[in-house]
Amino acid sequence: MTKQTNFYDALIKNIKHSIHTLAPARIVSYDAGTKTASVKPLFMTADEDTLYEQPLIEAVPVLKHAQTDIAPGVVVFVAFAERALDNLSGNKPFDPDSSRTHDMTDAVVMGVWDG
């Protein structure tokens, strides 16, 4: 392979790894009052030669159908919104007012893994 091919292959890989879509995570804590959880993603990530855990994600909204089964230690699937969720309120269209896309801070617990 040429140096250019290696460069583009690495660039494509880095871009793909920075787009968060859906991931398994472990519930660390759950606040039934706010219906939010702190979750620890289970996918590990790597740089050139080191494998490491991803950081805790806090204040993650838990969808209604998943709330009854949420407890520390439970494995769930977390989706990451296409755009920032900061301005979501009710059922009205809204301006995300941010350039964030597929960011870990815009996670939502979708459901419990029963596997």
Contacts in CASP RR format, 6 or more apart in sequence:
PFRMAT RR
TARGET T0000
AUTHOR 0000-0000-0000
METHOD contacts of the structure
MODEL  1
MTKQTNFYDALIKNIKHSIHTLAPARIVSYDAGTKTASVKPLFMTADEDT
LYEQPLIEAVPVLKHAQTDIAPGVVVFVAFAERALDNLSGNKPFDPDSSR
THDMTDAVVMGVWDG
1 9 0 8 1.000
17 45 0 8 1.000
18 102 0 8 1.000
19 101 0 8 1.000
19 102 0 8 1.000
20 80 0 8 1.000
20 102 0 8 1.000
20 103 0 8 1.000
20 104 0 8 1.000
20 107 0 8 1.000
21 79 0 8 1.000
21 80 0 8 1.000
21 102 0 8 1.000
22 77 0 8 1.000
22 78 0 8 1.000
22 79 0 8 1.000
22 80 0 8 1.000
22 110 0 8 1.000
23 41 0 8 1.000
23 42 0 8 1.000
23 43 0 8 1.000
23 77 0 8 1.000
23 78 0 8 1.000
23 80 0 8 1.000
24 41 0 8 1.000
24 42 0 8 1.000
24 43 0 8 1.000
24 75 0 8 1.000
24 76 0 8 1.000
24 77 0 8 1.000
24 78 0 8 1.000
24 113 0 8 1.000
25 39 0 8 1.000
25 40 0 8 1.000
25 41 0 8 1.000
25 42 0 8 1.000
25 57 0 8 1.000
25 75 0 8 1.000
25 76 0 8 1.000
25 77 0 8 1.000
25 78 0 8 1.000
25 109 0 8 1.000
26 39 0 8 1.000
26 40 0 8 1.000
26 42 0 8 1.000
26 73 0 8 1.000
26 74 0 8 1.000
26 75 0 8 1.000
26 76 0 8 1.000
27 37 0 8 1.000
27 38 0 8 1.000
27 39 0 8 1.000
27 70 0 8 1.000
27 71 0 8 1.000
27 72 0 8 1.000
27 73 0 8 1.000
27 74 0 8 1.000
27 75 0 8 1.000
27 76 0 8 1.000
27 109 0 8 1.000
28 37 0 8 1.000
28 38 0 8 1.000
28 39 0 8 1.000
28 40 0 8 1.000
28 56 0 8 1.000
28 72 0 8 1.000
28 73 0 8 1.000
29 37 0 8 1.000
29 38 0 8 1.000
29 72 0 8 1.000
30 36 0 8 1.000
30 37 0 8 1.000
30 38 0 8 1.000
30 62 0 8 1.000
30 70 0 8 1.000
30 71 0 8 1.000
30 72 0 8 1.000
31 37 0 8 1.000
32 67 0 8 1.000
34 59 0 8 1.000
35 61 0 8 1.000
35 62 0 8 1.000
35 64 0 8 1.000
35 67 0 8 1.000
36 58 0 8 1.000
36 59 0 8 1.000
36 60 0 8 1.000
36 61 0 8 1.000
36 62 0 8 1.000
37 60 0 8 1.000
37 62 0 8 1.000
37 70 0 8 1.000
37 76 0 8 1.000
37 109 0 8 1.000
38 56 0 8 1.000
38 57 0 8 1.000
38 58 0 8 1.000
38 59 0 8 1.000
38 60 0 8 1.000
39 56 0 8 1.000
39 57 0 8 1.000
39 60 0 8 1.000
39 76 0 8 1.000
39 78 0 8 1.000
39 107 0 8 1.000
39 109 0 8 1.000
40 53 0 8 1.000
40 54 0 8 1.000
40 56 0 8 1.000
40 57 0 8 1.000
41 53 0 8 1.000
41 54 0 8 1.000
41 55 0 8 1.000
41 57 0 8 1.000
41 78 0 8 1.000
41 104 0 8 1.000
42 75 0 8 1.000
43 54 0 8 1.000
44 51 0 8 1.000
44 52 0 8 1.000
44 53 0 8 1.000
44 54 0 8 1.000
45 51 0 8 1.000
45 52 0 8 1.000
45 53 0 8 1.000
45 54 0 8 1.000
46 52 0 8 1.000
54 104 0 8 1.000
55 104 0 8 1.000
57 78 0 8 1.000
57 104 0 8 1.000
57 105 0 8 1.000
57 107 0 8 1.000
60 78 0 8 1.000
60 107 0 8 1.000
60 108 0 8 1.000
60 109 0 8 1.000
61 85 0 8 1.000
61 108 0 8 1.000
61 109 0 8 1.000
62 70 0 8 1.000
62 108 0 8 1.000
62 109 0 8 1.000
63 108 0 8 1.000
63 109 0 8 1.000
63 110 0 8 1.000
63 111 0 8 1.000
65 111 0 8 1.000
66 76 0 8 1.000
66 109 0 8 1.000
66 110 0 8 1.000
66 111 0 8 1.000
66 112 0 8 1.000
69 111 0 8 1.000
69 112 0 8 1.000
70 76 0 8 1.000
70 109 0 8 1.000
70 112 0 8 1.000
74 112 0 8 1.000
74 113 0 8 1.000
75 112 0 8 1.000
75 113 0 8 1.000
75 115 0 8 1.000
76 109 0 8 1.000
76 110 0 8 1.000
76 111 0 8 1.000
76 112 0 8 1.000
76 113 0 8 1.000
77 109 0 8 1.000
77 110 0 8 1.000
77 111 0 8 1.000
77 113 0 8 1.000
78 107 0 8 1.000
78 108 0 8 1.000
78 109 0 8 1.000
78 110 0 8 1.000
79 107 0 8 1.000
79 108 0 8 1.000
79 110 0 8 1.000
80 102 0 8 1.000
80 103 0 8 1.000
80 104 0 8 1.000
80 106 0 8 1.000
80 107 0 8 1.000
80 108 0 8 1.000
81 102 0 8 1.000
81 103 0 8 1.000
81 106 0 8 1.000
81 107 0 8 1.000
81 108 0 8 1.000
82 101 0 8 1.000
82 102 0 8 1.000
83 96 0 8 1.000
83 98 0 8 1.000
83 100 0 8 1.000
83 101 0 8 1.000
83 106 0 8 1.000
84 96 0 8 1.000
84 97 0 8 1.000
84 98 0 8 1.000
84 100 0 8 1.000
84 103 0 8 1.000
84 105 0 8 1.000
84 106 0 8 1.000
85 96 0 8 1.000
85 106 0 8 1.000
85 108 0 8 1.000
86 96 0 8 1.000
86 97 0 8 1.000
86 98 0 8 1.000
87 94 0 8 1.000
87 95 0 8 1.000
87 96 0 8 1.000
87 97 0 8 1.000
88 94 0 8 1.000
100 106 0 8 1.000
END
